[in-house]
């Protein structure tokens, strides 16, 4: 290995640990189910937790893009890790409704800062055709944290430590420790960033949505994260409603989703180095559409598990492909485009709320119908890009 490659690897490793920390936000799915069970909440009330997490992307993403122009991408990532670590500290002191709302709010703010700044920070290390595959590999690392969360929560729920009494909340201090390690490692790693030519304003950032392709990408990101958060929260409820499982038994569905999402990210990192991103996107969305049909039409355990796995695999590379295409469409304004794309994660607020209302009205098939609408949009986006 040459000195140049060694230096690049030395910069990549702490950045990849930050991607792992980025995955902490996905614990909100399993956590909201446990809080619902502990406090006796309705679906609408429980879905407020993931909605609140992703609400902050609407408010903080574009300002974070502007903040990067002032203090740099690395410092913005470090700030995001500090906020994330604080959010993970709060549930150690209890799981009351108000405390969990505060914790998930800070988790959402920290993740908005991180997702906006970390992807462009990676683009200063890796560029060109390898950016999409590198972003996908980062999503693979992120997905590891995502699918470990239900296992840690289930372990805590069944092996409570009397001295601490954390039960399922043990996953918060575990992830907080990793966030602190990421802060220290990234702080000690020198990363050179390109100088910003000019400072953009808030209105200039939002004006980019006037570009048709950027707007299409923005809505695509909304649908991607809506499906992601929606499956994360709804899969256990489907199993409880259709198969009569308990919460602890049905939590496996969340892990299954993230296992296949992780596998999809890992395979996608290699496939995207050789195959057309647009064709791969189309295939991924077709898999999700077939999965939604399975969830709507069948009460079979095998079909439901297969559908959850297909959604995990199909949705694993959507973000990376759309995000990379958006950055490459306006390369001179990466920070601003990143802010807009991450603002699209606000879909994680819109979808769970709509799904909660639909589930309370007609059952969990109503929630699946809301996700299906997002899949249909992504299919139109993918097919439209193939014709373009």
C-alpha positions in Angstrom: 0.0 0.0 0.0 1.4 3.4 -1.0 1.7 6.3 1.4 -1.1 8.1 -0.5 -3.4 5.1 0.0 -2.4 4.8 3.7 -3.2 8.5 4.3 -6.6 8.1 2.5 -7.4 5.1 4.7 -6.4 6.9 7.8 -8.9 9.7 6.9 -11.6 7.2 5.9 -11.7 5.1 9.0 -12.9 7.8 11.5 -15.3 9.1 8.9 -16.8 5.6 8.6 -17.1 5.4 12.4 -19.1 8.6 12.1 -21.4 6.8 9.5 -21.9 4.2 12.2 -22.9 6.9 14.6 -25.3 8.3 12.0 -27.1 5.0 12.3 -28.1 5.7 15.9 -31.1 7.6 14.6 -32.7 4.4 13.5 -33.1 3.2 17.1 -36.1 5.4 17.2 -38.2 2.7 15.5 -37.7 0.0 18.1 -37.5 2.5 20.9 -40.9 4.0 20.0 -42.5 0.5 20.2 -41.0 -0.1 23.6 -42.2 3.4 24.8 -45.6 2.7 23.4 -45.8 -0.6 25.4 -44.4 1.0 28.6 -46.7 4.0 28.5 -49.8 2.5 26.8 -49.8 4.9 23.8 -51.8 4.8 20.6 -50.2 4.3 17.2 -50.6 8.0 16.5 -48.9 9.0 19.8 -46.1 6.5 19.4 -45.4 7.5 15.8 -44.9 11.1 17.1 -41.4 10.0 18.2 -40.0 9.1 14.7 -41.9 12.1 13.3 -40.3 14.4 15.9 -36.8 13.0 15.1 -37.1 13.8 11.4 -39.0 17.1 11.9 -35.7 18.8 12.8 -34.3 17.9 9.3 -36.8 20.5 7.9 -35.4 23.2 10.2 -31.7 22.4 10.5 -30.6 20.9 7.1 -30.3 24.1 5.0 -28.8 26.2 7.9 -26.2 23.4 8.4 -25.2 23.7 4.8 -24.6 27.4 5.4 -22.8 26.7 8.6 -20.4 24.4 6.8 -19.4 27.3 4.6 -18.3 29.2 7.7 -16.7 26.6 10.0 -16.0 23.7 7.7 -17.4 20.2 7.3 -15.3 18.5 9.8 -16.1 20.9 12.6 -19.8 20.6 11.7 -19.6 16.8 12.0 -17.9 17.1 15.4 -20.7 19.4 16.6 -23.3 16.9 15.4 -21.6 14.1 17.4 -21.6 16.2 20.6 -25.4 16.8 20.2 -25.9 13.1 19.5 -24.0 12.0 22.5 -26.1 14.3 24.7 -29.3 12.9 23.3 -28.2 9.4 24.1 -27.4 10.4 27.7 -30.9 11.6 28.6 -32.8 8.2 28.5 -30.3 6.8 31.1 -32.4 8.9 33.6 -35.8 7.5 32.7 -38.3 6.9 29.9 -41.1 9.3 30.7 -42.9 10.8 27.7 -41.4 14.3 28.1 -37.8 13.0 28.6 -38.0 10.8 25.5 -39.4 13.6 23.5 -36.4 15.7 24.5 -34.0 12.9 23.8 -35.4 12.2 20.3 -35.5 15.9 19.5 -31.8 16.2 20.2 -31.1 13.0 18.3 -32.9 14.4 15.3 -31.0 17.7 15.5 -27.7 15.9 15.8 -28.5 13.6 13.0 -29.6 16.5 10.8 -26.3 18.2 11.4 -24.4 14.9 10.8 -26.2 13.8 7.6 -25.8 17.2 6.1 -22.1 17.5 6.8 -20.8 14.0 6.8 -21.6 13.1 3.1 -19.8 16.2 1.7 -16.9 15.5 4.1 -16.6 12.1 2.5 -16.6 13.8 -0.9 -13.4 15.6 0.0 -11.7 12.3 0.4 -13.4 10.3 -2.4 -14.6 11.9 -5.6 -15.7 11.1 -9.1 -17.3 7.8 -10.1 -16.4 6.2 -6.8 -18.5 8.7 -4.8 -21.8 6.8 -5.1 -20.2 3.5 -4.1 -18.4 5.1 -1.2 -21.6 6.7 0.0 -23.2 3.3 -0.3 -20.4 1.7 1.8 -21.0 4.5 4.4 -24.7 3.5 4.4 -23.6 -0.1 4.9 -21.6 0.9 8.0 -24.6 3.0 9.2 -26.9 0.1 8.7 -24.8 -2.1 11.0 -25.7 0.3 13.9 -29.3 0.3 12.7 -29.8 -3.5 12.9 -27.8 -3.9 16.1 -30.2 -1.6 18.0 -33.2 -4.0 18.2 -30.8 -6.8 19.4 -29.3 -4.6 22.1 -32.8 -3.4 23.2 -34.1 -7.0 23.3 -31.1 -8.1 25.3 -31.6 -5.3 27.8 -35.3 -6.1 28.0 -34.7 -9.8 28.8 -31.5 -9.4 30.8 -32.2 -6.3 33.0 -29.3 -5.4 35.3 -30.9 -4.6 38.7 -28.3 -2.1 39.7 -29.1 0.1 36.8 -32.6 -0.8 35.8 -32.2 0.3 32.2 -33.8 -2.7 30.6 -34.2 -2.0 26.8 -32.8 1.5 27.4 -29.3 0.0 27.8 -28.7 0.6 24.1 -28.5 4.4 24.8 -25.3 4.4 26.9 -23.8 1.7 24.6 -24.2 4.0 21.6 -23.3 7.1 23.6 -19.8 5.5 24.3 -19.3 4.9 20.6 -20.2 8.5 19.8 -17.6 9.8 22.3 -15.0 7.6 20.6 -15.9 9.0 17.2 -15.6 12.6 18.5 -12.0 11.9 19.8 -10.9 10.0 16.7 -12.2 12.5 14.2 -10.8 15.4 16.2 -7.3 13.9 16.0 -7.6 13.2 12.2 -6.4 16.0 9.8 -8.7 16.4 6.8 -8.0 19.1 4.2 -11.2 20.7 2.8 -11.5 22.8 -0.3 -12.0 26.6 0.3 -15.5 27.9 -0.3 -15.6 30.5 -3.0 -18.5 32.4 -1.5 -21.0 32.3 1.3 -24.6 31.4 0.2 -27.7 32.7 1.8 -30.8 30.8 2.9 -32.9 32.0 0.0 -30.1 31.1 -2.5 -30.2 27.5 -1.1 -33.9 27.2 -1.4 -33.8 28.6 -4.9 -32.0 25.4 -6.0 -35.3 23.7 -5.6 -36.4 25.7 -8.7 -34.2 23.3 -10.7 -36.5 20.5 -11.8 -34.0 17.6 -11.2 -33.0 18.9 -7.8 -36.7 19.1 -6.8 -37.3 15.5 -8.0 -34.3 14.3 -6.0 -35.6 16.2 -3.0 -39.0 14.4 -3.1 -37.2 11.1 -3.8 -35.2 11.5 -0.6 -38.5 12.2 1.3 -40.0 9.0 -0.1 -36.9 6.9 0.7 -36.7 7.9 4.3 -40.5 7.7 4.7 -40.3 4.1 3.6 -37.3 3.4 5.8 -38.7 4.8 9.0 -42.2 3.5 8.1 -40.9 -0.1 7.7 -38.8 0.3 10.9 -41.8 1.2 13.0 -44.6 -0.7 11.2 -43.0 -4.2 10.6 -43.4 -5.3 14.3 -46.9 -3.9 14.4 -47.8 -5.9 11.3 -46.6 -9.1 12.9 -48.5 -8.3 16.1 -51.7 -7.5 14.2 -51.7 -10.3 11.6 -49.9 -13.1 13.6 -50.6 -12.3 17.2 -47.0 -12.0 18.2 -45.7 -10.2 21.3 -43.6 -7.0 21.0 -40.4 -8.9 22.0 -41.1 -11.6 19.4 -42.0 -9.1 16.6 -38.9 -7.0 17.2 -37.1 -9.5 15.1 -38.8 -7.9 12.0 -36.9 -4.7 12.5 -33.6 -6.6 12.7 -34.6 -8.5 9.6 -35.2 -5.3 7.7 -31.8 -3.8 8.7 -29.9 -7.1 8.0 -31.1 -7.0 4.4 -30.6 -3.3 4.2 -27.0 -3.8 5.4 -26.5 -6.6 2.9 -27.9 -4.3 0.2 -25.5 -1.5 1.0 -22.5 -3.9 1.0 -23.4 -5.5 -2.3 -24.4 -2.1 -3.7 -21.0 -0.7 -3.0 -19.5 -3.2 -5.4 -22.4 -3.3 -7.9 -22.4 0.5 -8.4 -18.7 0.4 -9.4 -19.6 -1.7 -12.4 -23.3 -1.2 -13.2 -25.5 1.7 -14.2 -26.8 3.5 -11.1 -30.1 4.2 -12.8 -30.8 0.6 -13.8 -29.8 -0.5 -10.3 -32.2 2.1 -8.8 -35.1 0.8 -11.0 -34.5 -2.8 -10.0 -34.3 -1.8 -6.3 -37.7 0.0 -6.5 -39.4 -2.9 -8.4 -38.3 -5.2 -5.5 -39.9 -2.8 -3.0 -43.1 -2.6 -5.0 -43.4 -6.4 -5.0 -42.8 -6.4 -1.3 -45.6 -3.8 -0.6 -48.0 -6.0 -2.6 -47.0 -9.0 -0.4 -47.6 -7.0 2.8 -51.0 -5.8 1.6 -52.3 -9.1 0.3 -51.0 -11.8 2.5 -51.2 -12.8 6.2 -48.5 -15.5 5.8 -45.5 -15.3 8.1 -43.2 -16.4 5.2 -44.6 -13.8 2.8 -44.4 -11.0 5.4 -40.8 -11.8 6.3 -39.8 -12.0 2.7 -41.5 -8.7 2.0 -39.7 -7.0 4.9 -36.4 -8.4 3.6 -37.1 -7.2 0.0 -37.9 -3.7 1.3 -34.6 -3.6 3.3 -32.6 -4.7 0.3 -34.4 -2.5 -2.2 -34.3 0.7 -0.1 -30.7 0.3 0.8 -29.1 2.1 -2.1 -31.8 4.6 -3.0 -30.4 7.4 -0.8 -26.8 7.1 -2.1 -27.8 7.0 -5.7 -30.2 10.0 -5.5 -27.8 12.0 -3.3 -24.8 11.4 -5.5 -26.8 12.4 -8.6 -27.9 15.6 -6.9 -24.3 16.5 -5.9 -23.0 15.9 -9.4 -25.8 17.9 -10.9 -24.6 21.1 -9.1 -20.9 20.4 -8.2 -20.1 24.0 -7.4 -22.7 24.1 -4.6 -22.2 20.8 -2.8 -22.8 22.2 0.7 -26.1 23.8 -0.3 -27.3 20.8 -2.3 -26.4 18.5 0.6 -28.5 20.7 2.9 -31.5 20.5 0.6 -31.2 16.8 0.2 -31.0 16.2 3.9 -33.9 18.5 4.4 -35.8 15.8 2.4 -35.3 13.5 5.3 -38.3 15.4 6.7 -40.2 12.6 4.9 -39.4 10.7 8.1 -41.9 13.1 9.8 -44.6 13.2 7.2 -44.8 9.4 6.5 -45.1 8.1 10.1 -47.8 10.7 10.9 -49.9 9.7 7.9 -49.2 6.0 8.6 -50.3 6.5 12.2 -53.6 8.0 11.2 -54.1 5.4 8.5 -53.3 2.5 10.9 -55.6 3.8 13.6 -58.4 4.1 11.0 -58.1 0.8 9.1 -55.3 -1.2 10.6 -51.6 -1.7 9.6 -52.6 -2.2 5.9 -53.4 1.5 5.9 -49.8 2.3 6.9 -48.5 0.0 4.2 -50.7 1.8 1.6 -49.0 5.1 2.6 -45.6 3.6 2.0 -46.7 2.1 -1.3 -47.4 5.7 -2.6 -43.8 6.6 -1.9 -42.6 3.5 -3.8 -44.7 4.4 -6.8 -43.1 7.9 -6.9 -39.6 6.3 -6.7 -40.5 4.1 -9.6 -41.6 7.1 -11.7 -38.4 8.9 -10.7 -36.2 5.9 -11.8 -38.0 5.3 -15.1 -38.0 9.0 -15.8 -34.3 9.2 -15.3 -33.8 6.2 -17.7 -35.6 8.1 -20.4 -33.7 11.4 -19.7 
